[in-house]
Amino acid sequence: MLLIECPWCGPRDEAEFAYGGEAHIARPTEPDKLSDAEWAEYLFLASNPRGTYLERWRHAHGCRRWFNAVRDTYTHEIIEIYAMGSLPKSKLGIQAYEDSWRRGSAAEQNAKRGSAKS
């Protein structure tokens, strides 16, 4: 049993939560400028590391709110829970964010260019 600490409701059994996939995936603001291969990378490729991973979770059978978690995929230990729209603060979370292959992906670069124009 995995015990997940909902930031609003407190610790709950994992059965109350819905996994939302990898956190911090930047959506391209100009997807028409991506090649088919770059668009497919954004849509279909995902990390599956053994170790620290940044995830999105929703308390589906509770407050129904979304949050992010830093979790070790080998031990299942939840290292940090943090708000959507923010970055992790723990040393392991920051390192996982910086080491993610997505930081250099075409979709991420496209999103950065699009947000710089705004």
N, C-alpha and C positions, 0 to 999 in steps of 0.2 A: 504494500500500500504506500502510495506517495502522498504525503501531506503537503498541500500547497497553501501558502499564506496569502489569502486575498487581502489586498490593502484596505478594503472597506469592511469586510465581514470577519476577518481573522482566519485562523487555520481551518481548512476543510479537506475532506477526502478528495482525491483526484477525480473520482466519479462525478463530482459536481462541475467539473471544468471541461471546456472544449479547447483542444490544441489548435492554435491559429497559424502554425508554421513559423518560418524564420522571421525574425524581427529585422527592422532597418533595411528593407528592400526599397530602394528609391524607384518610383515609377517614372519612366521617361516622360518628359513634358512634350517632346516632339517625336513620338514613336515613328512617324513617317520618315524620319531621317536615319533610322536604324536599318541595317541590312536584315534580311530574313534570318540569318544566323545569329545576329545580335539580339533580335526580337525573341527568337526561340530560346536563347540563353536566359533572357529575362524571365520568360514564362515558365520554362520547364526545368532548368538546372537548379539544384539546391545543394547546400552543404550537408554533409552527414559525418561530422567529425567525431572522433573518439576523444572526448574531453569537453572543454568549455564551449557552450553554444548559446546564442541569444535567440529567445523564443517569444512568441506572442501567445497569450492565454486569455480566455474569456470565462468568467464565472457564470456558466450557462444555467445552472440550477440554483442561483442565488441572486446577486445584485445585477447580473448580466453585463457587468462592466469589463472592459479590456485592460490588460496591463502587460508589461514585458517581464521576462525572467531571464536571469543568467543561470544556466543549469549545466551540470557535468553529465554528459550523456553516458559515461561509463559507470559512475557511482549513483547517478540520478539525484545527487545532492543539489538542492536549489541554493545557490550562492547569494543571489540578490533578486529582489522584486523592485521594479521601478516603473514610473508612469509612462504611458504612451506619449510619444513626441519628445521624450528626453533620452539622454544617453546613460549608460551604466556608470556608476561611480566607483565600484569595486575595482581593484587592480586587475583581477582576472577578467572582469567584464570589459574593461577598457581595452585590454590586450586582445580579447576575442573580437571586438569591434574593429580594431586596427588591422588585425590579421586576416579578416574576412576577404576572400577573393572578390567579393562584390564591390569593394571600394575602388577597384580598378576596372570594373566592367563598363562596357559601352553604355548600357542603360543608366548606370549611376552617373557617368560623365554627362550624358544627355540631360539628366535631371538637374545636375548642377548648372549647366549652361542655361537651361530654361529658367531656373530660379534666379540666376544672376540678371536676367533680362527684366524681371518683374520689378 
